[in-house]
Amino acid sequence: MDPDQRRAQRTAQARSFGAAAAVYERARPGYPAEALDWVLPPGARRVLDLGAGTGKLTRLLVARGLEVVAVEPTPGMREEFARVLPDVEVLDGTGESVPLPDGSVDAVVMAQAWHWVDPDAAAPEVARVLRPGGWLGLLWNVRETSVDWVAQLDRTLPGPGEEQLGSLAPRVGPPFGPVERYDVRWNQPMTVEGLLELTLSRSWVITLDEERRREVLDDVRAQAEERLTGAGTLDMPYVTRCSRAKLP
């Protein structure tokens, strides 16, 4: 695949979520409090959730009493966001073009999203809307593939999610300082149907043809049913990979 084809594929994947916004909202997990504690600067009052999706992270920020504005580029995701969080402002924008004035927020957070941006353009744009000394916090929930059955599950899927590829050492760059890293490990009980919906919320599955998507779901179902507990659920182990970078 040549560079133009790769860029086209990434664009299609990045824009695919709107078609599966309701599934994304039902299936995707939230984020542990410990992760938010680490990526938010002490004393932050106004926070931008950039690439907010359906508001999975936004609602946790609001619950902390923060003033939150959300930015999301995909119309379908904004519609679902507005349904779930009608009292929170959500604007059309991207990491490279944020529709906020200079120095207007104490922190910018992005969950499951930085790997879609061009950091050379996004870093200075994020810095523009931050107040002096502000923080950029990045979070990714990824499956804990050091667990044998999860590693086996991953091998049946069409390829690693973009978040798997981009979350270990995200590149931010000037004018931010060095990127710091922190991991939070946790488990989420889920049903087989919940795992299937989680699979369907992934960009690389959304963009598959119908026959290949059905094959993937059949494989996931077969493996999940082998792991069911007496309660009819399975425990999905996650790592929330946290990164933060600070303005001077």
C-alpha positions as CSV (number, residue, x, y, z in Angstrom):
1,M,0.0,0.0,0.0
2,D,1.5,3.3,-1.1
3,P,1.5,6.5,1.2
4,D,-1.6,8.0,-0.5
5,Q,-3.5,4.8,-0.1
6,R,-2.5,4.6,3.6
7,R,-3.6,8.2,4.1
8,A,-7.0,7.5,2.4
9,Q,-7.5,4.4,4.6
10,R,-6.7,6.3,7.8
11,T,-9.1,9.1,6.8
12,A,-11.9,6.6,6.1
13,Q,-11.3,4.9,9.4
14,A,-11.2,8.1,11.3
15,R,-14.4,9.3,9.8
16,S,-16.2,5.9,10.1
17,F,-17.3,6.3,13.7
18,G,-20.3,8.4,12.9
19,A,-22.0,5.4,11.3
20,A,-21.6,3.4,14.5
21,A,-22.1,6.2,17.1
22,A,-24.9,4.4,19.0
23,V,-22.9,1.2,19.1
24,Y,-19.8,3.1,20.2
25,E,-21.8,4.7,23.1
26,R,-23.2,1.4,24.3
27,A,-20.0,-0.6,23.9
28,R,-17.0,1.5,24.8
29,P,-15.8,1.5,28.4
30,G,-15.2,4.6,30.5
31,Y,-12.0,5.6,32.2
32,P,-10.7,4.9,35.7
33,A,-10.6,7.8,38.2
34,E,-6.9,7.2,38.7
35,A,-6.2,8.0,35.0
36,L,-8.0,11.3,35.2
37,D,-6.3,12.2,38.4
38,W,-3.0,11.8,36.6
39,V,-3.7,13.7,33.4
40,L,-5.5,16.7,34.9
41,P,-3.4,19.5,36.3
42,P,-4.1,20.5,39.9
43,G,-6.6,23.3,40.2
44,A,-7.9,22.9,36.6
45,R,-11.3,24.6,36.2
46,R,-12.1,24.7,32.4
47,V,-11.2,21.7,30.3
48,L,-11.5,20.9,26.6
49,D,-12.4,17.3,25.7
50,L,-10.9,17.2,22.1
51,G,-12.1,14.4,19.9
52,A,-14.9,13.8,22.5
53,G,-16.8,11.1,20.5
54,T,-20.0,10.3,22.4
55,G,-18.8,11.9,25.6
56,K,-17.3,8.8,27.4
57,L,-14.7,10.9,29.0
58,T,-16.7,14.2,29.1
59,R,-19.3,12.8,31.5
60,L,-16.5,11.9,34.0
61,L,-15.1,15.4,33.7
62,V,-18.5,17.0,34.3
63,A,-19.0,14.7,37.3
64,R,-15.9,16.3,38.9
65,G,-17.5,19.7,38.7
66,L,-15.3,20.9,35.9
67,E,-16.5,23.4,33.2
68,V,-16.2,21.3,30.0
69,V,-16.4,22.2,26.4
70,A,-16.2,19.3,23.8
71,V,-14.9,19.3,20.2
72,E,-15.7,16.4,17.9
73,P,-15.3,16.3,14.0
74,T,-17.8,13.6,13.1
75,P,-21.5,14.7,12.8
76,G,-22.9,11.3,13.9
77,M,-20.8,11.3,17.0
78,R,-21.8,14.9,17.8
79,E,-25.5,13.9,17.5
80,E,-25.1,11.0,19.9
81,F,-23.1,13.3,22.3
82,A,-25.9,15.8,22.3
83,R,-28.4,13.1,23.0
84,V,-26.4,11.7,26.0
85,L,-25.1,15.1,27.3
86,P,-27.6,17.7,26.2
87,D,-26.2,20.3,28.7
88,V,-22.6,20.2,27.5
89,E,-21.5,22.3,24.5
90,V,-20.1,20.3,21.7
91,L,-18.5,22.0,18.7
92,D,-17.3,20.9,15.3
93,G,-13.5,20.9,15.1
94,T,-10.3,18.8,15.0
95,G,-7.0,18.6,16.7
96,E,-5.5,20.7,14.0
97,S,-8.3,23.4,14.0
98,V,-9.9,24.0,17.5
99,P,-12.8,26.5,17.5
100,L,-11.8,28.1,20.8
101,P,-10.1,31.4,21.6
102,D,-6.4,31.7,22.6
103,G,-5.7,30.8,26.3
104,S,-9.2,29.8,27.1
105,V,-8.7,26.4,28.9
106,D,-6.6,25.0,31.7
107,A,-6.3,21.5,30.2
108,V,-6.9,19.7,26.9
109,V,-7.7,16.0,27.2
110,M,-8.1,13.5,24.3
111,A,-9.3,9.9,24.8
112,Q,-8.8,7.4,22.0
113,A,-8.0,10.2,19.6
114,W,-4.5,11.6,19.4
115,H,-3.4,8.8,17.0
116,W,-5.7,10.3,14.4
117,V,-4.1,13.8,14.4
118,D,-1.1,15.3,12.7
119,P,1.0,16.2,15.8
120,D,3.1,18.7,14.0
121,A,-0.1,20.7,13.4
122,A,-2.1,19.7,16.4
123,A,0.5,20.4,19.1
124,P,0.8,24.2,18.4
125,E,-3.0,24.4,17.9
126,V,-3.7,22.8,21.3
127,A,-1.0,25.0,22.9
128,R,-2.8,28.0,21.5
129,V,-6.0,27.4,23.4
130,L,-4.2,26.5,26.6
131,R,-3.4,29.0,29.3
132,P,0.3,29.3,30.3
133,G,1.4,26.2,32.1
134,G,-1.5,24.2,30.8
135,W,-1.5,20.4,30.2
136,L,-2.3,18.1,27.4
137,G,-3.6,14.8,28.6
138,L,-3.9,11.7,26.4
139,L,-5.7,8.5,27.3
140,W,-6.2,5.2,25.5
141,N,-8.0,2.1,26.8
142,V,-6.3,-0.9,25.3
143,R,-6.8,-4.6,25.9
144,E,-4.3,-6.2,28.2
145,T,-2.6,-8.6,25.7
146,S,-0.3,-10.0,28.4
147,V,-3.3,-12.1,29.4
148,D,-3.2,-15.3,27.2
149,W,-6.8,-15.4,26.1
150,V,-6.8,-11.7,25.1
151,A,-3.7,-12.2,23.1
152,Q,-5.4,-15.1,21.4
153,L,-8.4,-13.0,20.7
154,D,-6.3,-10.2,19.2
155,R,-4.7,-12.7,16.8
156,T,-8.2,-13.4,15.3
157,L,-8.9,-9.8,14.5
158,P,-8.0,-8.1,11.2
159,G,-5.2,-6.0,12.7
160,P,-4.3,-3.9,15.7
161,G,-6.4,-0.9,16.5
162,E,-4.8,2.4,15.8
163,E,-4.9,3.1,19.6
164,Q,-2.7,0.0,20.1
165,L,-0.1,1.4,17.7
166,G,-0.2,5.0,18.9
167,S,-0.5,4.8,22.7
168,L,2.8,3.5,23.9
169,A,4.9,6.4,22.9
170,P,2.7,9.2,21.5
171,R,4.6,12.0,19.8
172,V,3.5,15.5,20.8
173,G,6.4,17.9,20.2
174,P,6.9,21.7,20.5
175,P,5.9,23.9,22.2
176,F,5.2,21.2,24.8
177,G,7.8,19.6,27.1
178,P,8.6,15.9,27.3
179,V,5.8,13.4,27.3
180,E,5.3,11.5,30.6
181,R,3.7,8.1,30.7
182,Y,1.6,6.2,33.3
183,D,-0.5,3.0,33.1
184,V,-3.6,2.0,35.0
185,R,-4.7,-1.6,34.9
186,W,-8.4,-2.6,35.5
187,N,-11.1,-5.1,34.5
188,Q,-14.5,-4.7,33.1
189,P,-17.1,-7.5,33.2
190,M,-19.0,-7.8,29.9
191,T,-21.4,-10.2,28.2
192,V,-20.7,-11.9,24.9
193,E,-23.0,-9.5,23.1
194,G,-21.2,-6.6,24.8
195,L,-17.9,-7.9,23.4
196,L,-19.4,-8.2,19.9
197,E,-20.6,-4.6,20.1
198,L,-17.2,-3.5,21.3
199,T,-15.7,-5.2,18.3
200,L,-18.2,-3.5,16.0
201,S,-17.2,-0.1,17.4
202,R,-13.6,-0.4,16.1
203,S,-12.8,1.6,12.9
204,W,-11.1,-1.3,11.2
205,V,-14.2,-3.5,11.7
206,I,-16.7,-0.7,10.7
207,T,-14.9,-0.4,7.3
208,L,-14.7,-4.2,6.5
209,D,-17.0,-5.7,3.9
210,E,-20.1,-7.5,5.3
211,E,-18.8,-11.0,4.8
212,R,-15.4,-10.4,6.5
213,R,-17.1,-8.5,9.3
214,R,-19.4,-11.5,9.9
215,E,-16.3,-13.9,10.0
216,V,-14.6,-11.7,12.6
217,L,-17.7,-11.6,14.8
218,D,-18.1,-15.4,14.6
219,D,-14.5,-15.8,15.7
220,V,-14.9,-13.4,18.6
221,R,-18.2,-15.0,19.7
222,A,-16.6,-18.5,19.7
223,Q,-13.6,-17.4,21.8
224,A,-15.7,-15.3,24.2
225,E,-18.1,-18.2,24.9
226,E,-15.2,-20.3,26.1
227,R,-14.4,-17.7,28.8
228,L,-17.8,-17.2,30.3
229,T,-18.1,-17.3,34.1
230,G,-21.0,-18.8,36.0
231,A,-22.6,-15.3,35.9
232,G,-22.6,-15.4,32.1
233,T,-20.0,-12.7,31.8
234,L,-16.3,-12.5,31.1
235,D,-13.7,-10.1,32.5
236,M,-12.0,-8.0,29.9
237,P,-8.6,-6.8,31.3
238,Y,-7.7,-3.2,30.2
239,V,-4.7,-1.0,30.5
240,T,-5.5,2.7,30.4
241,R,-2.3,4.2,28.8
242,C,-2.0,7.8,30.0
243,S,0.4,10.4,28.6
244,R,0.7,14.1,29.5
245,A,2.8,17.0,28.2
246,K,3.0,20.4,29.8
247,L,3.5,23.9,28.5
248,P,6.5,25.8,29.9
